[in-house]
Amino acid sequence: MKNFIIIVVNKRKKEAVTVQKILTEWGCLIKTRLGLHEGVLDNCSEIGSIILEVVGEPNQHEEIVRKLNLLAGVTARLVNVPIEK
């Protein structure tokens, strides 16, 4: 099973620091992190996306998602993808 957390930050300037703090708290579970930002230079967007590949226990993944979803303007979803052997 591959486990991913998909995060959309709609109020990036307001919530980015808190999102980063939560991710740092759970940093040992994050195997891969990809941040996507729509704007560049003078055209900086308020919307950003983060894709995490996570390891560890399912209850830990659910707790990360729960904490992120408590933030206004942040939506997080856990995606579990089965691996065929």
N, C-alpha and C positions, 0 to 999 in steps of 0.2 A: 504494500500500500504506500503510495506517495501522498503526503499531506501538505496542503497549501493553505495559506491565509491570504485572501485578496482584500485589500483595503483601498477605499476611496475617501480622500480627504477633500471635502467641499469648501471648507474654510481654512485653507492652508496657512495663511499668515497668523490666524488666531490659534489653531490647534497643532501646528507642526511640532512645537517644542514638547507638548504633552504627549503626542504620539511617539516622538523619539524617546522620551523618558520611559514609556511603557515598553517599547521594543528593547531598550537597553536593559531593563529589569529582567527580561526573558531572553536575553541575547544568547545564552548557551543553547537554546533550543532552535535558533535560527541557523539553518545550514546555508541557505542562499537568500539574498535580498536583491530585488530589482525595483528601483524607483523610477517612475515615469512622470514627467512634468510637461504640461502642454505649452507653456510659454517660455520665451527666451528674451534676454536683455530687457528692453523697455516694455515688452509685452508680456509681463509675468502674469501667469494665470493663478487664480485662487483654487484651482482643482489640481490635485495630484493623485497618483495611484501608486500603490506599493504591492508587490507580489513577494510573498515569503514562502520558501520551502522550509518546513519545520520538522524536527525530530522530537522524540520524547513521547510522553503519554497523552492519549486523547483528552483526558480531563485538563491537562495543562494547556493544550491548544484551545479548548473551549473557554478557559479562563482568560487567555489573551484576547480572544474575540469579544468576550463579555466586557472586559475593561475598555477596549477600543470603542465598542458600541455605546458606552455611557457618555462619550464625548459628543457634543453638539456638532453636527456637520461631518461626522465620521461614520462610515458604514464599513463593517468588516464581515466577511463570510469565510467559513471553513469549507474547504473542498478536499474530499478524499477520493483519490483516483486508484482503483485496483490495478495491480500489476499482474499480468499473466506470467505463469512460470512454465 
